[in-house]
Amino acid sequence: MIAEYFPVLLFLAVSVGLGVVLISLGLLFGTRKTTDEKVSPYECGFEAFDDAHMKFDVRFYLVAILFIIFDLEIAFLFPWAVVLTELGAFGLVSMFLFLLLLVIGFIYEWKKGALEWE
């Protein structure tokens, strides 16, 4: 009976061992002294280690949410394009409805000024 569970136990042992090794290596090699180049502003435009409770402009969150929405649109388009011949007319119409809803949402955001950076 234990032979039936051996692959599961082996998988658990290997995964726990690999996790311990990777975390140990990360702690061993990741404790380096920070340099001025590492803590300088790169993409975000503000100091990296200024204050943990500093306030962000709401536009950062709005741009991030809009990016996620339109990035997911592309994530749905690729599988649809691969199986388009199998889906037929129903798949074509349903994807156009999906894209129409996203375009309506994009126009709404555009008219509200969410894409404007003042």
C-alpha positions in Angstrom: 0.0 0.0 0.0 2.9 2.4 0.7 4.2 1.7 -2.8 1.1 3.5 -4.2 2.0 6.7 -2.3 5.7 6.6 -3.0 5.6 8.9 -6.1 3.6 11.5 -4.2 6.0 11.3 -1.2 9.0 11.5 -3.5 7.4 14.6 -5.3 6.8 16.2 -1.9 10.3 15.5 -0.7 12.0 16.8 -3.9 9.8 20.0 -3.9 10.5 20.7 -0.2 14.2 20.1 -0.7 14.3 22.3 -3.8 12.4 25.0 -1.9 14.8 24.9 1.0 17.9 25.0 -1.3 16.5 27.9 -3.4 15.6 30.0 -0.4 18.9 29.3 1.3 20.8 30.4 -1.9 18.7 33.5 -2.1 19.5 34.5 1.5 23.1 33.6 1.0 23.7 35.6 -2.2 21.0 38.3 -1.7 22.5 40.0 1.3 24.7 42.5 -0.4 25.3 46.1 0.4 23.0 48.5 -1.5 24.7 50.9 -3.8 23.5 54.4 -4.9 22.6 52.9 -8.3 20.3 50.4 -6.8 18.3 52.9 -4.7 18.1 55.6 -7.4 14.7 56.2 -9.1 14.5 54.1 -12.3 11.0 53.7 -13.8 8.7 55.0 -11.1 10.1 58.5 -10.8 10.4 58.7 -7.0 12.9 57.6 -4.4 12.8 53.8 -3.8 13.4 53.8 -0.1 12.0 57.2 1.1 9.1 56.3 3.3 6.9 53.2 3.4 3.8 55.2 4.0 4.1 57.7 1.2 1.1 58.5 -0.8 0.9 57.6 -4.5 -1.1 59.5 -7.1 -4.3 57.7 -8.0 -3.2 58.0 -11.7 -0.6 55.3 -11.1 -3.3 52.9 -10.1 -5.6 53.9 -12.9 -3.0 53.4 -15.5 -2.1 50.0 -14.0 -5.7 48.9 -14.0 -6.2 50.0 -17.6 -3.1 48.2 -18.6 -4.3 45.0 -17.0 -7.7 45.2 -18.7 -6.3 45.7 -22.2 -3.5 43.2 -21.6 -6.1 40.6 -20.8 -7.8 41.4 -24.0 -4.7 40.3 -25.9 -4.4 37.2 -23.7 -7.9 36.2 -24.9 -7.2 37.0 -28.6 -4.3 34.6 -29.0 -6.1 31.3 -28.1 -9.1 32.5 -30.0 -7.0 33.1 -33.2 -5.5 29.6 -32.9 -8.8 27.8 -32.8 -10.8 30.1 -35.0 -11.4 27.6 -37.7 -12.8 25.1 -35.2 -15.2 27.7 -33.6 -16.8 28.8 -36.8 -19.2 31.7 -37.0 -20.2 31.5 -33.4 -16.6 32.0 -32.3 -16.2 34.9 -34.7 -19.4 36.7 -33.5 -18.7 36.1 -29.8 -15.2 37.5 -30.2 -16.4 40.6 -32.0 -19.0 41.1 -29.2 -16.1 40.8 -26.7 -14.0 43.3 -28.6 -17.0 45.7 -29.0 -17.5 45.7 -25.2 -13.8 46.5 -24.7 -13.9 49.3 -27.3 -16.9 50.8 -25.6 -15.1 50.7 -22.3 -12.0 52.2 -23.9 -14.1 55.1 -25.4 -15.8 55.6 -22.0 -12.4 55.9 -20.3 -11.1 58.2 -23.0 -14.2 60.5 -22.7 -13.8 60.6 -18.9 -10.2 61.7 -19.3 -8.7 58.7 -17.6 -6.0 58.5 -20.3 -4.9 62.1 -19.9 -1.8 62.7 -17.8 -1.9 66.3 -16.5 
